[in-house]
Amino acid sequence: MNKSEQLSDQHAGRSPHENVVKAESDGINLRTIAKTVGVHVSTVSRVLRAGPESAQSETAVRVLEVADRLGYRPNRVAAGLRTSSTQSIGVVSPRLHDVMVSILCHSIEATSRYSGYQMLLSTPPDDMGEQFRSVEFLLSHRVDGLILTSLHRDESVFVDRLRELPIPVLAANRHQGDLLPSVICDDREGGRLATEYLINLGHTRIGIIAGSRHASTGFDRLLGYRDALNAAGIEIDEALITHTDFEAEGGVIGAHSLLSLAQPPTAIFAVNDMAAIGVLGAAQQRGLRVPDELSVIGYNDIPVVAHLPIPLTTVHSPLSQMGEHAVIHLLKAIRGERPISEVLPVSLVVRASTAPPK
C-alpha cells in the first residue's frame, strides 16, 4: 500500500491493518483470518475444520468469530477435490409449511452454515417412496451426510435402505428406536406432563388428538398420556383417543369427534400446537368457552400460541436446539466418530387455555 492509499484510509477512519481485510473481502481466505486474529494459518485451518462444537480455547472462539464477521466461505470445489467432501448436508423434510418444521430446518441451516457446510433441502410429500427419491437426489449431489425429519415408525424397509447408504444418516424430531441415530425431544415425558397437569386441575375426561399413527412423536406423546392416567388410577377410555393429521384442520375434525361423544371430554390434549389451534376453533363453533367449559393443551410452543386471543398452555420443545444438536452429531459422524442419539428435555408452559372443570 502506498502513502496516498494510507492517507486515504486514515481520512476514512480506517487503519492500514483494517485495509488488509478490506482489500481481501471479496475473497476472504485463511490468511486473512490469521492476520486479523494474529495466529498462524495452520491454526485457523485446524479450528475451521473442527467446527464450533470443538471450540474450547479463547483462540478458537476468536477465529470462529472473525471468520463469521468477515463472511468467510470455504472453497468447496477445491476442498472436495482434496478430500472427496462437498462440505454439504442433505435434509429431507416434508411439511415445511408447518411452523415447527420450519423452525427446526432454520436451525439446521444456520448451524450447518456456521460450521462451514451448506444445507441442501428437499421437501417431498410425506410418503416414504417420495422421501427416498429425495434421498437419491441428494446423494447424486454428493452430500456428506443426511438428516431426515419425518420418518415413519412402521417403515422398516425404508430404514434398512437408509442404513445401507455410504454416508451417515441421522433422524431429527422423529426416531426409529435403535435402528438410526436421532435427536428428539422427550415426547413421552411431554405427553405425561400435559396429561398430569390436567388431572391435577381435576379433569378425568381428557381427550387426546394423537396425530398421525405413523409418527413417533404422536405415538410417544400418547404413551405419556396413558402413563399419566394409569398413575392417577383413571381408567383409559379408548373413545377419548382420536388420530388426525398435525394441521389445524385435523384439530377441528378431532375436536368435533370428541365433543360429539355422549360423555364428551372436559379437556383436550392435542399433540401439536396447530391441531390445538384447530381445537380452539372447534370450541368456538360449538359455543364452548375456553377454558371455562373446555381446557385445551398443545405441544411444541411455537411462537404464535403465546399471542392468541386465549394464550395456549403447551409443552415447550427446544426446536432450535434440536436442529443444532442434529448437525453437531451428524458432523461428528461424518468425521468418523460413532454416531449417537440424544433426547432433549421438555417443559410445560401454563397459559390461559386451561382451568379446573366446572
Phi, psi and omega in degrees: 000131181274176186299316183295325178293321178296316179297320179298319180294317180296322179296328180276359178088014180250144175275159175304324180295319179295330180292330176301316178295316182298320183295332183256009187293339177283348179209061183302129179231182183299324181295322178299313180296317180300318178297317183294318182280329183088038179229174179283152180303323182297327177294316178300314181300316182294319181293314182293326179291325181286326178088170186295333183291344180255005184278099182247331180275160178298323180297315181297317179298318180296318179300313181294322179296315181293317179301318180291318182294322181278353179075035180297133175230124181294153175282095188292326180295311180295319180297321180295321179294325183281324192239000186062023178247141177259001182054042180225149178240131176267138179232126176252116188214092171296168175060041180295340178291341177290128183303319180300314180294321179298317178297317179299312182292325177299319179293320177299315182295314183296318180291322177299312182298317179297330180272004179086017180245153175258138176264127172254118188252133173236133184238073181283171169301158183281067182223136186296323177297315179294322180296320181290330174297324175294320177301314180297322177298315180293324176298324179295339176265011171060041175295154183274342180193168184230142170237130177242133186253359186218050178292149175263131187290344182254017183250072183291326180296318179298316180294322177300321178294322178295321182292339180272355182292152183279003180234160179294143178230136181223143176260143174232137180080317175251164178217164177232043181062228180269004185285329179222144172295147184210157170238115185225171170268161180281077188290329177295317177295322178298318176297323179292317181300314182297313183290318179299321179297316179296321178298317181294334175286343179114003180281137174237339174259090185246115176274154177226130172260102199267011176077193181288141182295334184274356185267126179296332179299307179296321180299314182290322179294326175293321176300318179296322175301312179296320179303313184293318179295317178298318181296330180272357181073024179263125181296134181278122178261109183299339178293340180273003180249122178226149180245128172221183175282182186268010183271168178300321179298323176298323177294322177298311181298313181297319180295316179299322179296313182291320184283351177270357179295154177301324173240086185290160178288155172265352178211147177231129174255112175260130189278020178203139183299320181296321176296323178295323175298321175298322178297318178300320178295318180295321178298318178297319179299328182269001180075021179268133179273129176256126007261006187301318183250347178205123174269145183226132175235139176250198182206132175116326181064051174293153191305324187294333190290341177283347187242014176289161175307323170244097182306138192269127166291135186203169174263125182277122173256132178282075189295316180295320178296324179298314179296318180298312182291328177298317179294316181301314180293322180293319180296323176296319178294321178299326181276004173104359178282156179291124182293143180232165176254160180216139176244120184267143181288154177239170180211155180269133177246112184270126176230207193272359186272005181229145179198166176299151179291152178290000000 
